[in-house]
Structure formats: C-alpha cells, structure tokens
Amino acid sequence: MEINVTAVVVGMRDRLRFFSCSQAEMGEHATKASWAWANVAARELLIAGKNLLQDEHLPEFRNYVRGFGAWEREEIDSWSRLECEAILIQFVAGDARAYLEAEENDELDEYLEREGGRLYETIDSDGARSWYYYVGI
C-alpha cells in the first residue's frame, strides 16, 4: 500500500527532526518528546482534513506494524486513528531525514541502494514533488 505523505515531508519539513530523534539529539526524554510531537502533528493533519491514513488503510497499516514484533496484537488493535497517524509520521520522518540528508550530500544513489524504497518521491506534471511511503512486505 502506498500512502501519500507529502503533507509531512514537504509541509512539516522544518519539524521532521522532532518526530524522529535520538537521545543524542534531544536528550534523555527524546522518545517521549518525539511521540508527543508526532501526536501534535497527527492532530494538525486530522483537523485540516489531510490525514495520511484513510479508513481502508488502517487494517493494512496495523498488519504492517504487527510485523515489527514491538507491540502486542491487542495493543495495536486498540490504537486510535490519531495514534496510527502519529506512528506513521515517526516512520516517515526518520526515513525523510535520512533521504533528504543523502540528497543534500549527493549520496542519494548510495542511500537508495542501502535502504531501499519505502519513501520515494515523484515529480508531478506541474513540477511539484510528491512523496509516498510504502507500507507492506
């Protein structure tokens, strides 16, 4: 499943580091802080009607996350739309930061060979960049 994540990669580019940061970057509370910031961003998108996940995406997204083995099935099933959006924002932010850094350093080809193509961009007919995130196996 491909999800249009342009609203995060382009619309929130200046905040990507807050959604996916390490303790080295943000200190010992980085995990809680990045989760809180991702929830704020998810709420902003939902209020603006720009949510990343549509109703039909939620079951497949939950199945994708189950594959990580980090959460119990019951916990994943209990997640609200907001929580699913926030987790997706964290995934996208981490990949976008790495992608954009590689692009800036003229190392994009090496990055794509190493990391694959979960996050990718397209150029529309009007020249605008659109970003997509692949959720699946």
N, C-alpha and C positions, 0 to 999 in steps of 0.2 A: 504494500500500500504506500503510495506517495502522498505526502502531506505538504501543502504549500505553506512554507514557513517564512515567507518574505517579510511579514509583519514583525518578526523577531530579528532576522538577520539584518534587514535594512532599517526598519522602524525603531529598533532598540539597539542598534549597533554600538552606541556610546555606553550602553549599560551591560553588554554581554559578560564582562568580567565579574559583575556582581551576581550573576545567575550560576556561574560555574567557576568557583575559585578554590584555591587550596589554602591550607593554614599558612603556608609560606607567604602567600599574597595578602591574606586578610586576618591572620592571627588565629588563635585557638577556637574562636567561635565562627569560623568560616562556614562550616556545614549548616549550622542553624541560620546564619545570616543569609547565605545563598538560597536556602529553602524559603525563607521569609520574602526575599526579594523576588524570587520566581513566582511566588503566590501573588504578590502585588501585581506583577506583570501579567499573569494569567487573568486576574480580576479586571485589569485595564482592557485587555483584549476582549473578554466576555462582555463587558459593559459597552464597548464600542461595536459589538457585533462582529468582531474579527477573530473569533475563536479558531484555533488551529484544527481541533478535532470536531468533526461532525458526529451526530448521533450514531451513524453507521460505522464510524471509525472506532468507537470505544471498545467493542468486544475484541477486535483485532489488536488494538493497542495493548489492552490488558494481557492478551495472549503473548504478545511480543515481550512485555515486561516480565511475565512469568518465566520466560526462558533464562533470565539472569540468575534465578535462584536466590535472590536477595530478600524476597518477601514471601510470606505465606499466601496461598491462594485466597483464603478468606479476607486477608487484609487488602489484597489487590481488588477483589470484588467489591469491597466496601468504599473504595476511593470515589470521591465525588468527581464531577466533570472538572471542577477547579483544580483538584489535586492531580488529575491526569494531565491537564494542560500545563501545570507547573513542572511536573516531571519531564514532560516533553520539552519545555522551554530549557530546562537544565541540560538535557541531551543535546539539543540544537546549539545552545550557547557554547558548550565545550567544543563541539566539532567546528562551529563557525570561527571561534577564536583561533583554533589551530589552522584552519583553512585560510583565513584572512592573513594570518601571520606568514604562512608559507607563500602566499601570493605576493605579499609585500616584500619578502626576501628573495623573490624569484626562485622559489623552491617548490612551486606548486606541483610540478610533474612528479617529483620525488615523494611529496606528501600523498598524492593520489595513489601512487604505486604501493605505498606503505599502508595507507589507511582505508583504501577502497572508496566507495562512493555513496555512503549513507547520506551525506549532504552534498548537493550539487546545485549548480546554477544553470539557468537558461537565459538566453537573450531574446526578448520578445521582438516582434516585427517593428515596434517603435523604438527599439534600442534599450528598453528598460530591462534591468536584471531581475529575474525571479528566482527564488530559492526553494528547493524541495528537500524533504527529508524522507528517506526510505525506511519504513518500519516493516520488518519481515525477515524471513530466512533467506 
